Structures are given as structure tokens and as C-alpha cells.
Amino acid sequence: MKSSSVGTSSRFLRGSGVALLSCLGAVLSGCSPYGIIYTHKFEPLTTDYHDTPTVTEQGAGDVKEISYYVRVLWNCNGIGDVAKKHGFDTVYYADLETLSIFSIWKQEWAHVYGTRKVPAEPRGGP
């Protein structure tokens, strides 16, 4: 009786196919750092955490981008612009949130954390 390697090779191909589909599914769905279909991630914009207080006040600004033969950007998400818009006196740290779909639509939010200006006390009226 001859031994056949057909059973072994078909199991190898089946196992390889499952592994390939698993990796491909992870990359396409955004489970990797950069997905082809969809990516949604947060990353720090500032990394100096020495003596940085924890604060709960947050403001955000966003930039939208469409890129299909021509790249179009609008809005502003600069840390200083976001801080000024939301009335921050001091900014301690910032995060960048990125959403990308098919690498055609991309939206980025700069999340700024700090303390806001204290409103001036009302003065006595006339």
C-alpha cells in the first residue's frame, strides 16, 4: 500500500488559507495600525508627562480631508487654535484622534486638555 501525501498537503493549504484570511481580515478592517478599509485610532500629540497634572477639561478641533486625485482639506485642529477657541489658559497635553475610510476620507481631531481662563468677576453696575 502506497502512502499518499494528498491528505497532508490539503490540510497544509487549508491551514495556510485560514491564516491568510485571518491576517487579511485584520488588515482590511483596521485592526492593524493602518487599515485599508477603516482606521480609527488615538495617539498622543505631546509626550512630556513629567509633573503633568490630570485634568478633565477638554476641547477639540477637527480637520477634514478628501483625497481622490486632488487633496482637499478644511477646518483647523492646531493645538493653539483649539485652546484659544475653547478658552483654555493652560494646555497640559493633547491627543490626536484619526478616522480614515478607504484612505479617501480622513478626519482628525486634536483633543486638548488643560485649564480654562477664569471668568472675570462682575463689577458693580452704575
C-alpha positions as CSV (number, residue, x, y, z in Angstrom):
1,M,0.0,0.0,0.0
2,K,1.4,3.4,-1.0
3,S,1.2,6.3,1.3
4,S,-0.4,9.4,-0.1
5,S,0.7,13.0,0.6
6,V,-2.6,14.4,-0.8
7,G,-4.2,14.5,2.7
8,T,-1.2,16.2,4.3
9,S,-0.9,18.9,1.5
10,S,-4.6,19.7,1.6
11,R,-4.5,20.2,5.3
12,F,-1.5,22.5,4.9
13,L,-3.3,24.5,2.2
14,R,-6.4,24.7,4.3
15,G,-4.4,25.9,7.3
16,S,-2.5,28.4,5.3
17,G,-5.7,29.7,3.7
18,V,-7.3,30.2,7.1
19,A,-4.2,32.1,8.4
20,L,-4.0,34.2,5.3
21,L,-7.7,35.2,5.5
22,S,-7.3,36.0,9.2
23,C,-4.4,38.4,8.5
24,L,-6.2,39.9,5.5
25,G,-9.3,40.4,7.6
26,A,-7.4,42.1,10.4
27,V,-5.6,44.5,7.9
28,L,-8.7,45.4,5.9
29,S,-10.9,46.0,9.0
30,G,-8.5,48.4,10.8
31,C,-7.2,46.0,13.5
32,S,-3.7,46.8,12.4
33,P,-2.2,50.3,12.8
34,Y,-3.4,51.2,9.3
35,G,-6.5,49.5,7.9
36,I,-7.2,49.7,4.2
37,I,-11.0,50.0,4.6
38,Y,-11.3,51.6,8.0
39,T,-9.0,53.0,10.6
40,H,-9.9,54.8,13.9
41,K,-7.1,55.4,16.3
42,F,-5.9,57.7,19.1
43,E,-2.3,58.8,19.7
44,P,-0.6,61.3,21.9
45,L,0.5,64.6,20.4
46,T,2.5,65.5,23.5
47,T,4.6,63.0,25.4
48,D,6.2,65.1,28.2
49,Y,4.3,63.7,31.1
50,H,6.7,64.7,33.9
51,D,4.8,66.7,36.5
52,T,1.8,67.0,34.2
53,P,-1.5,67.3,36.3
54,T,-4.5,65.2,35.4
55,V,-7.3,67.5,34.1
56,T,-10.8,66.8,33.0
57,E,-11.5,69.9,30.9
58,Q,-11.2,69.1,27.2
59,G,-11.7,70.9,23.9
60,A,-11.4,69.5,20.4
61,G,-11.0,70.9,16.9
62,D,-11.0,68.9,13.7
63,V,-9.7,68.8,10.1
64,K,-11.5,67.0,7.3
65,E,-9.8,65.7,4.2
66,I,-11.0,64.2,0.9
67,S,-8.2,62.8,-1.2
68,Y,-9.2,61.4,-4.7
69,Y,-6.9,62.7,-7.4
70,V,-7.0,66.1,-5.6
71,R,-6.4,66.6,-1.9
72,V,-8.9,69.0,-0.2
73,L,-8.5,70.0,3.5
74,W,-10.7,72.3,5.6
75,N,-11.1,73.5,9.2
76,C,-8.3,73.8,11.8
77,N,-7.0,71.5,14.5
78,G,-3.9,73.3,15.7
79,I,-3.3,73.0,19.4
80,G,-3.1,76.7,19.9
81,D,-6.2,77.4,17.8
82,V,-8.3,74.8,19.7
83,A,-7.1,76.1,23.0
84,K,-8.0,79.7,22.0
85,K,-11.4,78.7,20.6
86,H,-12.3,76.8,23.8
87,G,-10.9,79.4,26.2
88,F,-8.0,77.5,27.6
89,D,-5.5,79.4,29.7
90,T,-3.0,76.5,30.0
91,V,-2.7,73.4,27.9
92,Y,-1.0,70.4,29.6
93,Y,-1.3,67.7,26.9
94,A,-3.1,66.8,23.6
95,D,-4.2,63.7,21.7
96,L,-4.8,63.1,18.0
97,E,-7.8,61.1,17.0
98,T,-7.8,59.9,13.4
99,L,-10.7,58.3,11.4
100,S,-9.9,57.1,7.8
101,I,-12.2,55.3,5.4
102,F,-10.7,53.8,2.3
103,S,-7.9,56.4,2.6
104,I,-10.2,58.7,0.7
105,W,-12.0,60.3,3.6
106,K,-9.9,61.3,6.6
107,Q,-10.9,63.3,9.7
108,E,-8.5,64.2,12.5
109,W,-9.5,65.7,15.9
110,A,-7.0,67.4,18.2
111,H,-8.2,66.8,21.8
112,V,-6.6,69.5,24.1
113,Y,-6.6,69.0,27.9
114,G,-5.8,71.9,30.3
115,T,-7.4,74.6,32.4
116,R,-9.7,77.3,31.1
117,K,-9.5,81.0,31.9
118,V,-11.3,82.0,35.0
119,P,-14.1,84.4,34.0
120,A,-13.7,87.9,35.4
121,E,-15.8,88.8,38.4
122,P,-18.7,91.1,37.5
123,R,-18.1,94.6,38.7
124,G,-20.7,96.7,40.4
125,G,-23.1,98.4,38.0
126,P,-23.8,102.2,37.8
